[in-house]
Amino acid sequence: MMDSTLKGTIHRQREAIARTLHEPIAQTAAACVAAWSDRGQLNDVLMDCCRHIPSCGALFVVDRAGRQISDTISAAGAEPADFGRDRSTRPYMREAVPAWGFLLSDAYVGLVSHRPSLTALHVVRRDWELLGYVGATFNLKDLPVTAKLYEDLPHWLQIKGDPSIRNTVLLQTRVESPIDQNLDQVLSVIEELLVDRGMFQGVVHFSSSRATVWTVDDPFRYRILDHEALSDPDICLVYPSRAYSAEAVIPQASISPILNALKELRLMDDTFYLRSASLNLFNGMISLTFSCDGTHYMRYDEFLDKNLTFWVGSATA
């Protein structure tokens, strides 16, 4: 289920787009009334109006049944092949147009562009008679984003994994990995990277003996450290010394307890055990993926409140 905060951000962004598009598309619909019975005149109206609709990819007119009665007009010109096209089955034609006559459709994947798109529809009326609709299509990438980037709610989220793995979990046994053989030193190296070397996000793959790390000095690229690198404290010399960020949600004092708890979960049982874990200092979240392929996301403080008894019971949930 989509997070309510994310839904709210989407709603605010759609409202902002609708406010921008409503008036120029309403003016286009009004201009179509006098030209309704003439394809050429409709094309001329659309060609003129297309320039005044921000980010518009294409304009078209359909009758009440959804049959296109104009060419498709874009900045590149007219596309006559679309005349007579039945658009009645397209997603935007299946949505109910509100009483005020303007609809901003839900996003969909375009048939031609194969990109996320949406269509704005406005009714065309002569007096009280419904003639049809003006449609304006947009690629989402061309529309301005005005809403503030949403923030994940810091709540516990559990996601069930692959059923084929869950159904056979009792048949598997943890095999000691190279990281397991030197786990204390590996976790000490990871702590150094997190606390003093600018690492702000990392994924520790216990079962495959590697870690993927992101640093504040190069946040758009990740590095992969194998078990040999993670077992050698000299790897810390590769990363410049950095003060622990004041913007980190996870307190510096909590890093060691978090890593110790990950060790306990890795070794807690031969059947139900931790396969991988990640943490991000700036959003304060921990993720845990167990041998049953179930994954948990939770705040660091909630994670530290749990004990092994809790996880032995929930790893199979």
C-alpha positions in Angstrom: 0.0 0.0 0.0 1.4 3.4 -0.9 2.5 5.5 2.0 0.0 8.3 2.9 2.7 10.9 2.9 3.7 9.9 -0.7 0.0 10.0 -1.7 -0.3 13.5 -0.2 2.7 14.7 -2.2 1.3 13.3 -5.4 -2.1 15.0 -4.7 -0.4 18.4 -4.1 1.6 18.0 -7.3 -1.5 17.1 -9.3 -3.3 20.1 -7.9 -0.4 22.4 -9.0 -0.4 21.0 -12.5 -4.2 21.3 -12.8 -4.1 25.0 -11.8 -1.5 25.6 -14.5 -3.3 23.8 -17.3 -6.9 24.4 -16.6 -7.3 27.9 -18.0 -5.4 27.5 -21.3 -7.2 24.2 -22.0 -10.6 25.7 -21.2 -9.9 28.5 -23.6 -9.0 25.9 -26.3 -12.3 24.1 -25.7 -14.2 27.3 -26.0 -12.4 28.2 -29.3 -13.4 24.8 -30.7 -17.1 25.4 -30.6 -17.3 27.6 -33.7 -15.0 25.2 -35.6 -16.7 22.0 -34.5 -18.0 20.8 -37.9 -14.8 21.6 -39.8 -11.7 19.4 -39.4 -9.4 22.0 -41.0 -10.7 24.8 -38.7 -10.3 22.5 -35.7 -6.7 21.9 -36.6 -6.1 25.6 -37.0 -7.5 26.2 -33.5 -5.4 23.5 -32.0 -2.3 24.7 -33.8 -2.8 28.2 -32.4 -3.7 27.1 -28.8 -0.9 24.5 -28.6 1.7 27.2 -28.2 -0.1 28.6 -25.1 -0.4 25.4 -23.1 2.7 24.8 -21.0 4.7 21.6 -21.7 1.9 20.3 -24.1 3.0 17.3 -26.1 -0.1 17.1 -28.3 -3.7 18.3 -28.7 -6.6 16.5 -30.2 -10.4 16.7 -30.3 -12.8 13.8 -29.9 -16.6 13.5 -30.1 -18.8 12.2 -27.3 -18.1 8.6 -28.3 -14.3 9.1 -28.1 -13.7 9.2 -31.9 -11.1 11.7 -32.9 -12.4 14.4 -35.3 -9.2 16.4 -35.6 -5.6 15.6 -36.5 -3.2 15.3 -33.6 -1.5 18.6 -33.3 1.9 19.1 -31.7 4.8 21.5 -32.0 6.1 19.3 -34.9 2.9 19.9 -36.9 -0.3 17.9 -37.7 -0.5 14.1 -37.6 -3.5 13.3 -40.0 -3.2 9.5 -39.4 -4.9 9.9 -36.0 -8.1 11.3 -37.6 -10.9 8.9 -36.9 -9.0 7.1 -34.2 -11.1 5.5 -31.4 -9.8 6.7 -28.1 -12.7 5.5 -26.1 -10.7 2.7 -24.5 -7.7 4.8 -23.4 -7.3 5.3 -19.6 -8.2 9.0 -19.6 -11.5 8.4 -21.5 -12.6 5.8 -18.9 -12.3 8.3 -16.0 -15.4 10.4 -15.0 -15.0 14.1 -16.0 -15.9 16.2 -12.9 -19.0 18.5 -13.1 -16.9 21.6 -13.8 -15.7 20.0 -17.0 -12.0 19.5 -16.5 -10.2 16.3 -15.9 -6.5 15.7 -15.2 -6.1 11.9 -15.7 -4.2 9.5 -13.7 -0.7 8.9 -15.1 -0.4 6.0 -17.5 2.3 4.6 -19.9 1.9 6.1 -23.4 1.2 3.8 -26.3 3.7 5.6 -28.6 6.2 7.1 -26.2 6.2 4.2 -23.7 6.9 6.8 -21.1 4.7 7.8 -18.0 2.2 10.3 -19.4 -1.1 12.0 -18.5 -3.9 13.6 -20.4 -6.0 16.6 -19.5 -9.6 16.6 -20.9 -12.0 19.5 -21.1 -15.6 19.2 -22.2 -16.7 21.1 -25.3 -20.3 22.4 -25.1 -22.5 24.5 -27.3 -25.0 26.0 -24.9 -25.9 23.0 -22.8 -25.2 20.4 -25.5 -22.2 18.2 -25.0 -20.2 18.1 -28.3 -17.1 16.2 -27.1 -13.7 16.8 -25.5 -10.4 18.5 -26.1 -7.5 16.4 -25.0 -4.0 17.6 -24.2 -1.3 15.0 -23.6 1.9 15.5 -21.5 5.0 13.5 -20.8 5.5 13.6 -17.0 9.2 14.4 -17.5 8.2 17.7 -19.2 5.9 18.8 -16.3 7.5 21.0 -13.6 7.7 19.5 -10.1 6.5 22.1 -7.6 5.7 19.9 -4.6 8.4 19.5 -1.9 10.1 16.1 -1.9 8.2 13.9 0.4 9.8 12.3 3.4 9.3 8.7 4.4 7.4 8.2 7.6 9.7 6.6 10.2 7.5 3.6 10.9 8.2 -0.1 10.9 7.5 -1.7 7.6 7.6 -5.5 7.0 7.7 -7.0 3.5 7.3 -10.7 2.7 9.8 -12.2 0.3 9.9 -14.8 -2.4 7.3 -17.6 -1.5 9.6 -20.2 -2.9 12.3 -19.3 -0.4 9.8 -18.9 2.5 8.4 -22.3 1.8 11.8 -24.1 2.0 13.4 -22.1 4.8 13.3 -25.1 7.2 15.4 -27.1 4.7 18.3 -24.7 4.7 21.1 -24.1 7.1 23.4 -21.1 7.5 26.8 -21.7 5.9 29.6 -19.8 7.6 30.8 -17.1 5.2 34.3 -15.5 5.1 32.8 -12.5 6.8 31.4 -14.7 9.6 34.9 -16.0 10.2 36.2 -12.6 11.0 33.0 -10.8 12.0 34.2 -8.7 14.9 37.0 -7.1 12.8 34.8 -6.6 9.9 32.2 -4.7 12.0 35.0 -2.7 13.6 36.1 -1.6 10.1 32.5 -0.7 9.2 32.1 1.3 12.4 35.3 3.3 11.6 33.9 4.0 8.1 30.6 5.2 9.5 31.9 7.2 12.4 35.1 8.7 11.1 35.4 8.2 7.3 32.3 9.8 5.8 30.3 6.7 5.1 26.6 7.5 5.5 24.9 4.5 4.0 25.9 0.9 3.7 24.5 -2.6 2.9 26.3 -5.5 4.6 25.7 -8.7 2.7 26.7 -11.3 5.3 25.9 -14.3 3.2 27.9 -13.2 0.2 30.7 -11.5 2.2 30.6 -8.0 0.8 29.4 -4.5 1.6 28.1 -1.7 -0.6 29.0 1.7 0.8 28.2 5.3 0.0 30.2 8.3 1.3 29.6 12.0 1.7 32.5 12.8 -0.5 31.0 10.9 -3.5 27.4 10.3 -2.7 26.2 9.4 -6.2 28.5 6.4 -6.5 28.7 3.3 -4.4 31.8 1.2 -3.7 31.8 -2.6 -3.2 34.1 -3.9 -0.6 34.8 -7.7 -0.5 35.6 -9.7 2.6 39.3 -9.2 2.2 38.9 -5.4 2.2 36.5 -5.5 5.1 38.9 -7.6 7.1 41.8 -5.3 6.6 41.7 -2.1 8.7 44.1 -0.5 6.2 41.0 0.0 3.9 40.1 2.9 6.2 43.2 4.8 4.9 41.5 5.0 1.5 38.7 7.2 2.8 39.5 10.7 4.2 38.8 11.5 7.8 35.4 13.2 8.2 33.7 14.5 11.3 30.4 12.7 12.1 27.6 14.7 10.5 25.5 16.9 12.7 22.6 16.1 10.4 22.7 12.4 11.0 19.5 11.1 12.6 21.4 8.1 14.1 23.5 9.3 17.0 27.2 8.4 16.8 26.9 6.5 20.2 24.3 4.2 18.6 26.5 2.9 15.8 28.3 0.3 17.9 25.2 -1.1 19.5 23.5 -1.3 16.1 26.4 -3.3 14.6 26.6 -5.6 17.7 22.8 -6.3 17.3 23.4 -7.1 13.6 26.1 -9.6 14.7 23.6 -11.3 17.1 21.0 -11.6 14.4 23.5 -13.1 12.0 24.5 -15.8 14.5 21.2 -16.2 16.3 20.1 -19.5 14.6 21.2 -21.9 11.9 17.8 -21.7 10.2 16.5 -18.2 10.8 19.3 -15.7 10.4 20.2 -12.4 9.0 21.3 -12.4 5.4 21.9 -8.7 4.8 21.3 -5.4 6.6 21.5 -1.7 5.7 21.5 1.5 7.6 21.3 5.2 6.5 22.6 7.8 9.0 20.4 10.6 7.6 17.0 9.0 7.5 17.7 6.9 10.6 16.4 3.7 9.1 17.7 0.1 9.4 16.7 -2.6 7.0 17.0 -6.3 7.7 16.6 -9.2 5.3 16.4 -12.7 6.8 16.9 -16.2 5.5 13.2 -16.5 4.9 13.6 -13.5 2.5 11.4 -11.3 4.6 12.6 -7.7 5.0 12.0 -5.3 7.9 12.5 -1.5 7.7 12.5 0.4 11.0 13.9 3.4 12.9 17.3 2.7 14.5 15.9 3.3 18.1 13.0 0.9 17.5 15.5 -1.6 16.2 17.7 -1.3 19.3 14.6 -1.9 21.5 14.1 -5.4 20.1 15.8 -8.5 21.5 16.6 -11.8 20.0 13.4 -13.4 21.3 11.4 -11.0 19.3 13.4 -11.6 16.1 13.3 -15.4 16.4 9.5 -15.1 16.3 9.2 -12.4 13.6 11.8 -13.6 11.1 9.3 -16.2 9.8 6.4 -13.8 9.8 
